[in-house]
Amino acid sequence: MQSQNRIFDDLVKMMNGVAGTMAGVGREAEASMRDKMREWVGGMDFVSRDEFEAVKAMAVAAREENEALAKRIEALELAARPAAAAAPAAAASPKAGKPRKGAKS
């Protein structure tokens, strides 16, 4: 019986060694795959999260500035509208004391 225990002990040691080796192979494969994926994604020209957030903030600021400028233009157009309405009326009426061209006196 002593010989059978020794065979089982050797078999258990060998299986433990195989399990440790397989775990190491798994870790090595995972690390290799992670490096390959990082290299592949890096070649795809993606932006980082920081760059994305910076551009997003710039777009928000540009949109706010655009809205402010649109309101400013609208206010200027409203202010210019009465002056523009008065200018054609003044140009349409002849000035006193000056006859129009081609008018008979």
Sequence and secondary structure as in RCSB ss.txt:
>XXXX:A:sequence
MQSQNRIFDDLVKMMNGVAGTMAGVGREAEASMRDKMREWVGGMDFVSRDEFEAVKAMAVAAREENEALAKRIEA
LELAARPAAAAAPAAAASPKAGKPRKGAKS
>XXXX:A:secstr
 HHHHHHHHHHHHHHHHHHHHHHHHHHHHHHHHHHHHHHHHHTTT   HHHHHHHHHHHHHHHHHHHHHHHHHHH
HHHHHHHHHHHHHHHHHS  TT   TT   
